[in-house]
Amino acid sequence: MKTPIFRIFVFTLTLLGFLAAHGPVSAAVDMSVIDKRKDVMKKVVLKNFKVIKSFVKDGKGTAADVAKAAMALSAVAPKIAPLFPKGTGRPEVDAKKTRANPEIWTDWNKFQAAAKALGTEAAKLSKIAADGNKDAIAQQFGMTGKNGCGACHKAFRGKKVK
């Protein structure tokens, strides 16, 4: 007859073996999400932001271009928060790889609100741009930058590390 201590020993060994084989796999976060979010930020957010800025600051393009770019920003906004799963920011990931500060996850609701604000402000900008009033476009562009991009970057984006 096997003693309870022997059974506990066998159970512990079995559990440790299972965790060794499966623990790291299930706990690992797909780091390619960092590359995906950088791609979205550069190819969608920054690209469209530049279109709008070019119109407002330099008079390049049209109000229709602004409306289209603002709609792209509004459409991508709900996709931003899911690109930040827990474990894909500082300090878990090298600061050279990501600028995502830990406050994203300690104040997740504020982070989500900032992403949502980008969508809301950009949707307003698109509607205003449809009217073609350059001054109104410039004013709403400022609000989009302040309440959307700025709200997130000031609170949740770390300094660039070389």
C-alpha positions in Angstrom: 0.0 0.0 0.0 1.3 3.4 -1.0 1.5 6.0 1.7 -0.2 9.5 1.4 3.3 11.1 1.3 4.2 8.9 -1.7 1.0 9.9 -3.4 1.7 13.6 -2.8 5.2 13.1 -4.1 4.0 11.5 -7.3 1.3 14.1 -7.7 3.8 16.9 -7.2 6.2 15.4 -9.8 3.4 14.9 -12.2 2.2 18.5 -11.7 5.7 19.9 -12.1 6.2 17.9 -15.3 2.9 19.2 -16.7 3.8 22.8 -15.8 7.2 22.4 -17.3 5.7 21.1 -20.6 2.7 23.3 -20.8 3.1 26.3 -18.4 5.4 28.5 -20.5 3.4 27.8 -23.7 0.1 28.8 -22.2 1.6 31.8 -20.3 3.6 33.1 -23.3 2.3 36.2 -25.1 2.6 36.4 -28.8 5.2 39.2 -29.2 4.3 39.7 -32.8 1.4 41.8 -31.6 3.9 44.5 -30.8 4.9 44.6 -34.5 1.2 44.5 -35.5 0.4 47.5 -33.3 3.4 49.5 -34.5 2.3 48.7 -38.1 -1.3 50.0 -37.3 0.0 53.1 -35.7 2.4 53.9 -38.6 0.4 52.8 -41.6 -3.1 53.8 -40.4 -3.0 56.3 -37.6 0.1 58.3 -38.4 -0.5 58.2 -42.2 -4.0 59.6 -41.9 -3.0 62.1 -39.2 -0.4 63.4 -41.6 -3.0 63.8 -44.4 -5.2 65.9 -42.1 -2.2 67.9 -40.7 -1.0 68.6 -44.2 -4.4 70.1 -45.1 -4.6 72.2 -41.9 -1.0 73.4 -41.7 0.0 73.6 -45.4 -3.3 73.8 -47.3 -2.5 70.6 -49.2 -5.2 68.2 -50.3 -8.9 68.7 -49.9 -11.6 68.7 -47.2 -12.7 65.4 -48.8 -9.2 64.0 -48.1 -9.6 65.1 -44.5 -13.0 63.4 -44.2 -11.7 60.2 -45.6 -8.6 60.2 -43.4 -10.7 61.0 -40.3 -13.0 58.1 -41.1 -10.0 55.8 -41.3 -8.9 57.0 -37.8 -12.4 56.5 -36.4 -12.6 53.0 -37.9 -9.2 51.9 -36.4 -9.8 53.4 -32.9 -11.7 50.3 -31.6 -9.0 48.1 -32.8 -6.2 49.8 -30.8 -6.9 48.5 -27.2 -6.9 44.8 -28.3 -3.4 45.4 -29.8 -2.1 45.8 -26.2 -2.6 42.5 -24.4 -1.1 42.3 -21.0 2.6 41.4 -21.0 3.4 43.3 -24.2 4.7 46.4 -22.6 7.4 47.7 -20.3 9.0 46.3 -18.1 8.1 42.8 -19.5 9.4 43.8 -23.0 12.6 45.6 -23.7 12.1 49.4 -23.8 13.8 49.5 -27.2 11.0 47.2 -28.6 8.0 49.1 -27.2 7.0 52.4 -25.7 3.9 51.0 -24.0 4.1 51.9 -20.3 2.7 49.7 -17.5 0.0 52.3 -16.8 -1.9 50.9 -19.7 -2.7 47.8 -17.7 -2.9 49.4 -14.3 -5.4 52.0 -15.6 -7.0 49.9 -18.4 -10.3 51.8 -18.4 -8.6 55.2 -18.9 -6.5 53.6 -21.7 -9.7 52.3 -23.4 -11.4 55.6 -23.0 -8.4 57.4 -24.7 -8.7 55.0 -27.7 -12.4 55.5 -27.8 -11.9 59.3 -27.7 -9.8 59.1 -30.8 -12.7 57.4 -32.6 -15.2 59.9 -31.4 -13.2 63.0 -32.2 -12.1 61.6 -35.6 -15.8 60.9 -36.4 -16.7 64.5 -35.5 -13.8 65.7 -37.7 -15.0 63.6 -40.7 -18.5 65.2 -40.3 -17.1 68.7 -40.0 -14.8 68.1 -43.0 -17.8 67.2 -45.2 -18.8 70.9 -44.8 -15.4 72.1 -46.0 -14.9 74.8 -43.4 -11.1 74.9 -43.0 -11.3 76.8 -39.7 -13.7 74.3 -38.2 -11.6 71.4 -39.5 -8.5 72.9 -37.9 -10.3 73.4 -34.6 -11.6 69.8 -34.6 -8.2 68.5 -35.7 -6.8 70.1 -32.6 -9.4 68.3 -30.4 -8.7 65.0 -32.1 -5.0 65.4 -31.4 -5.6 66.5 -27.8 -8.3 64.2 -26.7 -7.4 61.2 -28.9 -3.7 60.9 -29.6 -2.5 63.2 -26.8 -4.7 61.6 -24.1 -3.1 58.2 -24.8 0.5 59.3 -25.6 0.9 61.6 -22.6 -0.4 59.1 -20.1 0.6 55.7 -21.6 3.5 56.1 -24.0 7.1 56.0 -22.7 10.1 57.9 -23.9 11.9 56.5 -26.9 15.0 54.5 -26.0 17.9 54.1 -28.4 
